[in-house]
Amino acid sequence: AEQANAGLNFLFDIPVSDGSKVFLIIAITGVALISVLAGLDAGVKRLSEINMVLAALLLLFVVLVGPTMDIITGFFTSLVAYVEYLPALSNPVGRADTNFSQGWTSFYWAWWISWSPFVGMFIARVSRGRTVREFLTCVLIIPSLVCILWMTAFGGTAVHMVTEGVTAIAEAGLPIKLFTMLEQMPLQAITSFLGIVLVIVFFVTSSDSGSLVIDTITAGGKVDAPVPQRVFWCTFEGLVAIALLLGGGLGSLQAMAVSTGFPFAIVLLLACYSIIQGLRTEPKAVGANSEATVDSD
């Protein structure tokens, strides 16, 4: 909501205030509610497809209009660096850069872990019928490569502009750095508006997928939860977001993510053990069924 509000202020001079952010959250919650009521295929799936198309268009625009060769070479350089430095950056022992390790590594670990119950169940639901190989490819490998490409394209373009003397990007506030960078490129009004739409739709897809998972959990595993229950959880998510915003902004949200991430880390470790045990017994079960089939024949 903060970045969307900053983008609207940058493009349309809409004031940056708690009132504007609350209005955005209400609007986003309303769209998410419509998506949740429409169901997984009619609502969530279509929104996600629209989101990915818009993101791909913006990414393609930045790659083609920005420093294309630097982005391409930077992608492979970043990919190698990611593999090279990931083990060291994942190890908190003996680190001198406590500011980075706590502000980035530890925080984002807790952030992702706090999302894991929702994202994990949602991905499991939409991945039903897929093989483990397909799941790993489509959920882990491809998204990681896309993230590296996205960060390389936008981050590399911004760094290139700064080195060329465009200091406005470095001086801009964090929520409007994207729009400041797009301002230096052609069609800045269109691309900035597209960026705002992407931020909002990303928020909507996160909200509706989370609502669907909560509905499933509270309905005892039922896929089609009652409509009043869907309305309640989607609305409740919006109210919690407003409360966190008014109660302390991003700081309170970060504190909540870290505090909920730690207990879920223990649950995830148990889940990892369960997955390993399940995968170990899977071939035996298949073999036993095959033998039973042969014997019966």
N, C-alpha and C positions, 0 to 999 in steps of 0.2 A: 504493500500500500504506500509505503514511503517513497519508493522509487517511481511508482506510477504517478503519485501526486507531484513529485519533483519534475517528472517529464511533462505533465500537463501544465505546470507552472512555466516550464522552459518554453513550451510550444504555444500555449494559449493564455499565459499570464494568470492562470487560476491560482489563487493564494495557497501557499503551503501552510496548512493549519490542521489541528486535530479534527476540526469539523469536516474538512475536505477528506481526510483519511477515513473518518468514520463513514462518510457517505460512500466512499469507494468500497469499503468493506461490506456495507449493506448491499450495494449493487452487485458486487462479486458474489456474495452469499446468495443473492436472488438468482443469478445466472446458474450458480452451482446447484441450487435447489431444483431448478427446471431440468438440469442435466441429470440429477439423481432420480427425479421422478420419471424421466424418460427411460431410464434403465441403462444397462451396460452397453448394449449395441447401439441403441438409438441416441443416447445422450453422451455418455463418457467417451465412447469410441469415436464418434464424429467430432467432438471437440478436440480430442487428442490428434486426430488426423489433420484437422484445420491448423492446429498449433504447430505440428511438425512441418506442414507445407509452408507456413509463414516463416518459421525459423529457418528453413532451408533457403527460402528466397532471400532473406536478409543476410544469411551467411554467404550465399553465392554472390550477392551484390558487393559485400565487403571484400571478398577474395578477388573479384574481378576489377573493382575500382581501386582498391588499396594496393599496397606493394605486393603484387601477386607472387613474384619469385621469392621474396623474403618470407612470405607466409608458407609457401610450399617447402622451402628448405628448413624453415623454422619448425614445421610440423614434424619432420623426421628427426631433427635435432632434439626437439622436446620429447619425442617418443623414446629416443635412446636415453636421454637424461632422466626421464621418468623411471625407466627400468633400472638405471644405474643408481639413482639416489633414493629410491623408495625404501629400501631396507634400512638405510641409515636414518632417514627422516622419520621412519616409523618407530625407531628405538628411542625411548625417552631417557635411557641411562647414559650418563656422562655427557649430557648436552649442555653446551655453554649458552646457546641461544634460547634461553627459557622464555623470552617474550614470544618468539615464533612458535615454539613447541606447545606452549600453553594457549596462545591466541589462535593458532591455526590447527595444528595436529590434534591436540586434545579436544579442543572445542568442536571441531568438525567430526571427530570420531563420535563424540557424545550426540552431536546434532543428527548424524546419520543413524546412529543406533536408536535414538528416540523415534525416528520415522520408521524403523524396521518392522514393527508389528503391522502397520498399515500397508506399507509398500510391499512387504513380503507376502502378506495374504492376498493383496490385490494382484500381484504378479503371478502368484500361484493359481489364482482363479482364471486369469486370462491365458495362462500357459497350459491349461489342462489339455492333455493329449499330446503334448510335445515330448520329445526325448530329452535326456539330460544334456546331450551334446548340443541340441538346438537351443535349449534353455541357456546354457553357458555362453553360447555364441551370441544370442540375441539380447541377453540381459547383462552380461558382463563385458564381453570383448568389444562388440560394436558400440555400445554406449560410451565405453572408455575412450575408444578411438575418436568418436564424434566430439566428446568433451575436450580432448586434446586439440582437435582441429578447431573447435569453437574458440577456445582460449588463445590458441596461436593466432587465429585470424583477427580477433578483436583486440587482444592484448598486444600482439605484434604490430598491428596497424597503429594503435595509440602510441606505442613506444617509438615507432618510426616517425610519426608526426612530431613528437616531442623533440626527437633528435634533429628534426628539420627546422626547429625553432617555434613550433606551435606550443607555447607555454600554457595556453588556456586550459588544456586538458589536465596538466599537472596541478594547476591552481584550482580547478573546479572541485566542488564537493563530490563525495563518493556517489550519491544517488544520481547525479547528472553527468558523470564522466562519459557514459555511453552517448548521451545526446550531444555533448560537447564535441565528441569525436565525429559523430555523424554530421554535425554542422559544418565540418571542414570538407565534406564530400558532396558530390552532386545530389540533387533531389533530397536535400536534408529534411524538408518538411514531410515528405512522404515516408522516408526511412525512420524519422523520429516518431512519427505517428504509429508506424508499424512496430517500432520498439515498445511503445506504450501498450499497444494491443497485445503484444507477446507477453509482457510482464503480467497483464491482467489475466490473460487466458492461462498462463502457467499457474497463476494463483487459483483460478477456477478449477483446473484439472486436478490440482493437488487437493483442493477442498472436496470435490465430488468423489474422488477415489477414496479419500479418507472417510467420508461419510458412508460410502457403500460398505467399507470394511467394518466400521463401527456397527452399522445396521446388521451385518451378518453375525458379528460376535454377540450382540445383545439379543438377536433372534434365535440364538442357540444353533447357529450354523446354517440357518435357512438362507437360500439365495435370494428369494423374493420376500423381503421384509415388508411388514404392513406400511402403508403410505404414511399414516400419522407418525410412525416411528422414524421414517426417513426425514420427514419435515422437522421433527424435533431435533435430531442429531445434526442436521445441516445448519439449522438455525442456531443451535447451541454452539457450534464451532465458530460461527460469526460473532456471537456474543462474547465468547472467550477471547477472540482476536481483538475485539474492541476494548475489553477490560484490560488486556495486556498492553495495548497501545496507550490507553489513558493512564494506566498505572505505572508506566515507566518506559514505554517505548521498546526499542530494540534490546535494551539492557535486560528488561524483565523477561523478554522472550528467550534471550540467550541463557539466562539463569535457569529458566524452566527446562530448556532443552538439556542442559548439562545435568540438572538434578534428576531428570527422568531417564537420562541415558545410562547412568551407572547401573541401576538395578536391572535394566533390560540387557546390559552387557552380560550379566550372569545367566539370564535366560537364553541369550544367544549362544553362549558357550555350551549349554545343555542341548540346545537345538542342533548345533554343529555335530555334537557327539551322536545325537539321534540320527542325523542324516547319514553320517559315516556308517553307523550300524545298519541302517536301512539299506544302503547301497551294497554293503557286504553280503547281506542276506538275499538281496534281489536275484542275483544269478542262480543261487541255490534253489530259490522258489521256482524260477523258470525251468531249471533243469529237472526239478522234481515233477513239475506238471508235464514236461515232455515225456519223462519216463513213464508216468502214469498213463499218458495217452498211448504210448507205444504198447505198454502191457495190456491195455484194454483192447487194443486192436488184435 
